[in-house]
Amino acid sequence: MRRACLATLALLLMLPLAVSARPTERSPFGHTPQGDEASLFTMTNDHGTVLKMTDYGATVVSLDVPDRHEKRANVVLGFPTIDGYLGDHPYFGATVGRYANRIARGEFTLDGKTFHLARNNGPNSLHGGTRGFNRYVWRAEMVTAPDGTGIRFSRVSPAGEEGYPGDLSVTATYILTQNDVVRIQYTATTTADTPINLTNHTYWNLAGAGHGDVLRHRLQVNADSYLPVDDTLIPTGDFAAVRGTPFDFTHLALIGQRLHEIPSKPVGYDHCYVLRGQSGRLEEAARVVEPGSGRVMDVWTTQPGLQVYSGNFLDGSAANGGYAQHTGFCLETQHYPDSPNQPNFPDTILRPGQTYQQTTEYRFSTD
């Protein structure tokens, strides 16, 4: 018996020790003009993948993931300090609300009453208005999940904020799993009928932030149609087939292959795709492959739409982090733009007694 126990002990000593994920680290990140203190949170999994976020805007600051040779690089466009996020930046990494994307003419009618929103994008309201969710310090709570660790961000958007009705209580939980998945789970409740459309606005470059443009990334979107838009990027209300058009990503294709055929100024993609999965279950929406590094990102979501944006308005300025046009892309899982004014689009009105819930996962691997 003693000999058997010693043999078992020797065998156990030869096995590699399991490495547990490090606890989430919290450090100062600066102050807002309102005097609120912001923090930076660092999450690291067993493989050394590192996700950094700030509670200012519940924002993804950076994500270090490996390439096919296990070389890690940050694949997220952003700023090294809070100063950049305080400026008029293009929503780098932000949690966007109350209503992501555009609402035509900055108004909608609900229950017989017309609500007027800030027009911060030409004639339209964009990403929640002048001071959307990306301009607040959220309450942050470190959390654990069976497969990872993360942060639960929460805030209450009071009735009348940016013109929206009802007190809206929101949570956005970001988890970094042991399998290199960034999982985002949103919930919300309201005291009055209100539109809601939450998303994350991270700009990705799988070659590494600052490593050239993304036009040679290969993209596949699980959608057979998209929403055509007018010259202010508001959907016309039509559903157009992608097959045979520059919008066709039904199979892996270069982002830049037909980008210059898009009739937009500046040129590029900024369109919502109608995903095949409309059931509310978690389903695959898109895949991106960066051939040089071998990095792969698969996007899964419960949402009906995917806004594909090719970084058209990036201009290399300091406000844009020095990033030039098309050096990052966004895959924003969401409801359709301008849904409160489009009766043939899925309903986006949250009512008292209901709970808004949605999940999106960005899954990273190598090819």
SULRAPE-V246708 format. One record per residue. N is the residue number from 0. SS is DSSP state (@ for helix, = for strand, . for the rest). Layout:
BEGIN
n: [N | N]
ss: [SS | SS]
END
This chain:
BEGIN
n: [0 | 1 | 2 | 3 | 4 | 5 | 6 | 7 | 8 | 9 | 10 | 11 | 12 | 13 | 14 | 15 | 16 | 17 | 18 | 19 | 20 | 21 | 22 | 23 | 24 | 25 | 26 | 27 | 28 | 29 | 30 | 31 | 32 | 33 | 34 | 35 | 36 | 37 | 38 | 39 | 40 | 41 | 42 | 43 | 44 | 45 | 46 | 47 | 48 | 49 | 50 | 51 | 52 | 53 | 54 | 55 | 56 | 57 | 58 | 59 | 60 | 61 | 62 | 63 | 64 | 65 | 66 | 67 | 68 | 69 | 70 | 71 | 72 | 73 | 74 | 75 | 76 | 77 | 78 | 79 | 80 | 81 | 82 | 83 | 84 | 85 | 86 | 87 | 88 | 89 | 90 | 91 | 92 | 93 | 94 | 95 | 96 | 97 | 98 | 99 | 100 | 101 | 102 | 103 | 104 | 105 | 106 | 107 | 108 | 109 | 110 | 111 | 112 | 113 | 114 | 115 | 116 | 117 | 118 | 119 | 120 | 121 | 122 | 123 | 124 | 125 | 126 | 127 | 128 | 129 | 130 | 131 | 132 | 133 | 134 | 135 | 136 | 137 | 138 | 139 | 140 | 141 | 142 | 143 | 144 | 145 | 146 | 147 | 148 | 149 | 150 | 151 | 152 | 153 | 154 | 155 | 156 | 157 | 158 | 159 | 160 | 161 | 162 | 163 | 164 | 165 | 166 | 167 | 168 | 169 | 170 | 171 | 172 | 173 | 174 | 175 | 176 | 177 | 178 | 179 | 180 | 181 | 182 | 183 | 184 | 185 | 186 | 187 | 188 | 189 | 190 | 191 | 192 | 193 | 194 | 195 | 196 | 197 | 198 | 199 | 200 | 201 | 202 | 203 | 204 | 205 | 206 | 207 | 208 | 209 | 210 | 211 | 212 | 213 | 214 | 215 | 216 | 217 | 218 | 219 | 220 | 221 | 222 | 223 | 224 | 225 | 226 | 227 | 228 | 229 | 230 | 231 | 232 | 233 | 234 | 235 | 236 | 237 | 238 | 239 | 240 | 241 | 242 | 243 | 244 | 245 | 246 | 247 | 248 | 249 | 250 | 251 | 252 | 253 | 254 | 255 | 256 | 257 | 258 | 259 | 260 | 261 | 262 | 263 | 264 | 265 | 266 | 267 | 268 | 269 | 270 | 271 | 272 | 273 | 274 | 275 | 276 | 277 | 278 | 279 | 280 | 281 | 282 | 283 | 284 | 285 | 286 | 287 | 288 | 289 | 290 | 291 | 292 | 293 | 294 | 295 | 296 | 297 | 298 | 299 | 300 | 301 | 302 | 303 | 304 | 305 | 306 | 307 | 308 | 309 | 310 | 311 | 312 | 313 | 314 | 315 | 316 | 317 | 318 | 319 | 320 | 321 | 322 | 323 | 324 | 325 | 326 | 327 | 328 | 329 | 330 | 331 | 332 | 333 | 334 | 335 | 336 | 337 | 338 | 339 | 340 | 341 | 342 | 343 | 344 | 345 | 346 | 347 | 348 | 349 | 350 | 351 | 352 | 353 | 354 | 355 | 356 | 357 | 358 | 359 | 360 | 361 | 362 | 363 | 364 | 365 | 366]
ss: [. | @ | @ | @ | @ | @ | @ | @ | @ | @ | @ | @ | @ | @ | . | . | . | . | . | . | . | . | . | . | = | = | = | = | = | = | = | . | . | . | . | . | = | = | = | = | = | = | = | = | . | . | . | . | . | = | = | = | = | = | . | = | . | . | = | = | = | = | = | = | = | = | . | . | . | . | . | = | = | = | . | = | . | . | . | . | . | @ | @ | @ | @ | @ | . | . | . | . | . | . | . | . | = | = | . | . | = | . | . | = | = | @ | @ | @ | = | = | = | = | . | . | = | = | = | = | . | . | . | . | = | . | . | = | = | = | . | . | . | . | . | . | @ | @ | @ | . | = | . | = | = | = | = | = | = | = | . | . | = | = | = | = | = | = | = | = | = | = | . | . | . | @ | @ | @ | . | . | . | . | = | = | = | = | = | = | = | = | = | = | . | . | . | = | = | = | = | = | = | = | = | = | = | . | . | . | = | = | . | = | . | = | = | . | . | . | = | . | . | . | . | . | . | . | . | . | . | . | . | . | = | = | = | = | . | = | = | = | = | . | . | = | . | . | . | . | . | = | . | . | . | . | = | = | . | . | . | . | . | . | . | . | . | . | . | = | = | . | . | . | . | @ | @ | @ | . | . | . | . | . | . | . | . | = | = | = | = | = | = | . | . | . | . | . | . | . | = | = | = | = | = | = | = | . | . | . | . | . | = | = | = | = | = | = | = | . | . | . | = | = | = | = | = | . | . | . | . | . | . | . | . | @ | @ | @ | . | . | . | . | . | . | . | . | = | = | = | = | = | = | . | . | . | . | @ | @ | @ | . | . | . | . | . | . | . | = | = | . | . | . | . | . | = | = | = | = | = | = | = | = | = | = | = | .]
END
